[in-house]
Amino acid sequence: MDGAEREAAGRGGPGRGRPRSEAVERSIVEGVMKLLEDGVPLADISIERVARIAGVGKATIYRRWSGREELFCDVLRTSEPPDPELPGTSMRADLVVLLESIRERGLANRSSAIIHNVYAQMKSSPKLWAAYHAAVIEPRRRMSFEVLRRGQENGEIRPDVDIDLVNDLFTGPMLVRAVLRQDAGLEEGLAERIVDTVLQGLAPGPRTPWSPSGPDPAPTAG
């Protein structure tokens, strides 16, 4: 048993394996965050280095994470707000909550130079980006898909729309402001404005076909 595990065992007592595990995992994650705070690039953070700073053995880390990519994903998840709890009262209400969570993450990332730099570095590592996408991005995307699917079944949006495209129409504007346009505003009420603007074009009802030359001219008498 390494130092961190002995200390956790002393606090938790015998027979309380889960609390010991959480204490050790927390020390490892905090060790990675400490290295990032010191400006160490992701490429230079090895399992050996994390083990030293966290006061644990490499085997302790590998029992919990398969490698650096999985560990870094957990570190990023720890730095983000938890996934939102959806009210379930309507598709609009659920979409507002989902977009609000993106807005809050954008504000958190702007205030944390560490996390902002980690995201920039992560995109240069295909393995890490793939792991992060599978563990963090894809579950959130499935959540929004399910909200839109229920809305379509309930008649809140037209049955003929492409859910994949519609999801991008909702999340795209917020993601652009949160990730790509660091100068853009992330003001309160933005989630509601985006949802209501998009919903105006997706509501059930008759639609007039659009053409670049405008509506068809009215028939003339004669």
C-alpha positions as CSV (number, residue, x, y, z in Angstrom):
1,M,0.0,0.0,0.0
2,D,1.5,3.4,-1.0
3,G,1.5,6.6,1.1
4,A,-1.8,8.1,0.0
5,E,-3.6,4.8,0.4
6,R,-2.3,4.3,3.9
7,E,-3.4,7.8,4.8
8,A,-6.9,7.2,3.4
9,A,-7.1,3.9,5.1
10,G,-6.3,5.6,8.4
11,R,-9.1,8.1,8.0
12,G,-11.7,5.6,6.6
13,G,-11.0,2.6,8.8
14,P,-11.3,-1.0,7.8
15,G,-14.0,-2.2,5.4
16,R,-14.6,1.2,3.8
17,G,-12.9,0.6,0.4
18,R,-14.9,3.2,-1.6
19,P,-13.9,6.2,0.6
20,R,-10.3,5.1,0.4
21,S,-10.6,4.8,-3.4
22,E,-12.1,8.3,-3.7
23,A,-9.4,9.9,-1.6
24,V,-6.7,8.3,-3.7
25,E,-8.3,9.3,-7.0
26,R,-8.7,12.8,-5.8
27,S,-5.0,13.1,-4.9
28,I,-4.1,11.8,-8.4
29,V,-6.5,14.2,-10.2
30,E,-5.2,17.1,-8.0
31,G,-1.7,16.1,-8.9
32,V,-2.4,16.5,-12.6
33,M,-4.1,19.9,-11.9
34,K,-1.0,21.0,-10.0
35,L,1.3,20.2,-12.9
36,L,-1.0,22.1,-15.3
37,E,-1.0,25.1,-12.9
38,D,2.7,25.0,-13.1
39,G,2.5,25.3,-16.8
40,V,3.6,21.8,-17.7
41,P,2.4,20.8,-21.2
42,L,0.2,17.8,-21.5
43,A,2.8,16.0,-23.6
44,D,5.2,16.3,-20.7
45,I,2.9,14.9,-18.1
46,S,3.7,11.2,-17.8
47,I,2.2,8.6,-15.5
48,E,5.5,8.4,-13.6
49,R,5.4,12.2,-13.0
50,V,1.8,12.2,-11.8
51,A,2.6,9.3,-9.5
52,R,5.5,11.2,-7.9
53,I,3.5,14.4,-7.3
54,A,0.4,12.6,-6.0
55,G,2.5,10.4,-3.7
56,V,1.3,7.1,-5.2
57,G,2.7,4.2,-7.2
58,K,2.2,3.8,-10.9
59,A,0.3,0.7,-10.3
60,T,-2.2,2.6,-8.2
61,I,-2.9,4.9,-11.2
62,Y,-3.1,2.1,-13.7
63,R,-5.7,0.3,-11.5
64,R,-8.0,3.3,-12.0
65,W,-7.1,4.5,-15.5
66,S,-6.0,2.6,-18.6
67,G,-3.5,5.4,-19.5
68,R,-2.9,9.1,-19.8
69,E,-5.8,9.8,-22.2
70,E,-8.4,8.4,-19.8
71,L,-6.8,10.1,-16.8
72,F,-6.8,13.5,-18.6
73,C,-10.4,13.1,-19.5
74,D,-11.3,12.6,-15.8
75,V,-9.3,15.7,-15.0
76,L,-11.2,17.8,-17.5
77,R,-14.5,16.4,-16.3
78,T,-13.6,17.4,-12.8
79,S,-12.9,20.9,-13.9
80,E,-16.3,21.3,-15.6
81,P,-19.8,21.8,-14.1
82,P,-21.8,18.5,-13.8
83,D,-24.3,17.6,-16.5
84,P,-27.5,19.4,-16.0
85,E,-30.7,17.9,-14.6
86,L,-33.4,18.4,-17.1
87,P,-36.8,19.6,-15.9
88,G,-38.7,17.4,-18.4
89,T,-41.7,19.8,-18.6
90,S,-41.2,20.7,-22.3
91,M,-38.7,20.4,-25.0
92,R,-38.1,24.2,-24.8
93,A,-37.4,24.0,-21.1
94,D,-35.0,21.1,-21.5
95,L,-33.2,22.9,-24.4
96,V,-32.8,26.1,-22.4
97,V,-31.2,24.1,-19.6
98,L,-28.8,22.3,-21.9
99,L,-27.7,25.5,-23.6
100,E,-27.4,27.3,-20.3
101,S,-24.9,24.5,-19.2
102,I,-22.8,25.3,-22.3
103,R,-22.9,29.0,-21.5
104,E,-21.7,28.3,-17.9
105,R,-18.9,26.1,-19.1
106,G,-17.8,28.8,-21.6
107,L,-17.7,31.3,-18.7
108,A,-15.7,28.9,-16.6
109,N,-13.2,28.2,-19.3
110,R,-12.7,31.9,-20.0
111,S,-11.9,32.4,-16.3
112,S,-9.5,29.4,-16.2
113,A,-6.4,29.9,-18.3
114,I,-5.4,26.4,-17.3
115,I,-8.4,24.7,-18.8
116,H,-8.4,26.9,-21.9
117,N,-4.8,25.9,-22.6
118,V,-5.6,22.2,-22.0
119,Y,-8.3,22.3,-24.6
120,A,-6.0,23.9,-27.1
121,Q,-3.3,21.2,-26.5
122,M,-5.8,18.4,-26.5
123,K,-6.9,19.0,-30.1
124,S,-3.3,18.3,-31.2
125,S,-3.6,14.8,-29.6
126,P,-5.9,12.6,-31.7
127,K,-6.0,9.9,-29.0
128,L,-6.8,12.3,-26.2
129,W,-9.4,14.1,-28.3
130,A,-11.1,10.8,-29.3
131,A,-11.2,9.7,-25.6
132,Y,-12.6,13.1,-24.5
133,H,-15.2,13.0,-27.3
134,A,-16.4,9.5,-26.4
135,A,-16.5,10.2,-22.6
136,V,-17.8,13.8,-22.5
137,I,-19.1,15.2,-25.7
138,E,-21.0,12.2,-27.1
139,P,-23.1,11.5,-24.0
140,R,-24.1,15.2,-23.9
141,R,-25.0,15.0,-27.6
142,R,-27.1,12.0,-27.0
143,M,-28.9,13.8,-24.2
144,S,-29.9,16.7,-26.6
145,F,-30.9,14.2,-29.3
146,E,-33.3,12.6,-26.9
147,V,-34.8,15.9,-26.0
148,L,-35.4,16.8,-29.6
149,R,-36.7,13.3,-30.4
150,R,-39.3,13.6,-27.6
151,G,-40.2,17.1,-28.9
152,Q,-40.8,15.7,-32.4
153,E,-43.0,12.9,-31.0
154,N,-44.9,15.4,-28.9
155,G,-45.5,17.7,-31.9
156,E,-43.4,20.5,-30.5
157,I,-41.3,20.6,-33.8
158,R,-42.1,19.4,-37.3
159,P,-41.9,15.7,-37.9
160,D,-40.0,16.2,-41.2
161,V,-36.9,17.9,-39.8
162,D,-33.4,16.3,-39.5
163,I,-32.7,15.9,-35.8
164,D,-29.0,15.9,-36.3
165,L,-29.1,19.2,-38.2
166,V,-31.5,20.7,-35.7
167,N,-29.3,19.8,-32.8
168,D,-26.5,21.8,-34.5
169,L,-28.8,24.7,-35.0
170,F,-29.5,24.9,-31.3
171,T,-26.0,24.2,-29.9
172,G,-24.0,25.9,-32.7
173,P,-24.5,29.5,-31.8
174,M,-23.7,28.9,-28.1
175,L,-20.6,26.8,-28.9
176,V,-19.3,29.5,-31.3
177,R,-19.6,32.1,-28.6
178,A,-18.2,29.9,-25.8
179,V,-15.3,28.4,-27.7
180,L,-14.4,30.2,-30.9
181,R,-15.4,33.9,-30.2
182,Q,-13.7,34.7,-26.9
183,D,-14.8,38.4,-27.4
184,A,-18.4,37.5,-27.8
185,G,-20.9,38.0,-25.0
186,L,-22.2,35.1,-22.9
187,E,-24.9,37.1,-21.1
188,E,-27.7,35.8,-19.0
189,G,-30.8,35.0,-21.1
190,L,-28.8,34.0,-24.2
191,A,-29.9,30.4,-24.0
192,E,-33.6,31.4,-24.1
193,R,-33.0,33.8,-27.0
194,I,-31.2,31.1,-29.1
195,V,-33.9,28.4,-28.3
196,D,-36.8,30.7,-29.1
197,T,-35.2,32.0,-32.3
198,V,-34.7,28.5,-33.7
199,L,-38.0,27.3,-32.5
200,Q,-39.8,30.0,-34.5
201,G,-38.6,28.2,-37.7
202,L,-39.3,24.7,-36.5
203,A,-42.8,25.0,-35.1
204,P,-45.5,22.8,-36.7
205,G,-47.8,24.4,-39.2
206,P,-47.9,25.3,-42.9
207,R,-44.8,26.6,-44.5
208,T,-44.4,28.8,-47.7
209,P,-41.6,27.4,-49.9
210,W,-38.7,29.9,-50.1
211,S,-36.8,30.7,-53.3
212,P,-34.0,33.2,-54.0
213,S,-36.3,35.3,-56.1
214,G,-38.9,35.5,-53.4
215,P,-42.5,34.1,-53.4
216,D,-44.2,33.1,-56.5
217,P,-46.1,35.9,-58.2
218,A,-49.9,35.9,-57.9
219,P,-51.6,34.6,-61.0
220,T,-52.9,37.3,-63.3
221,A,-56.4,37.4,-64.8
222,G,-57.0,36.7,-68.3
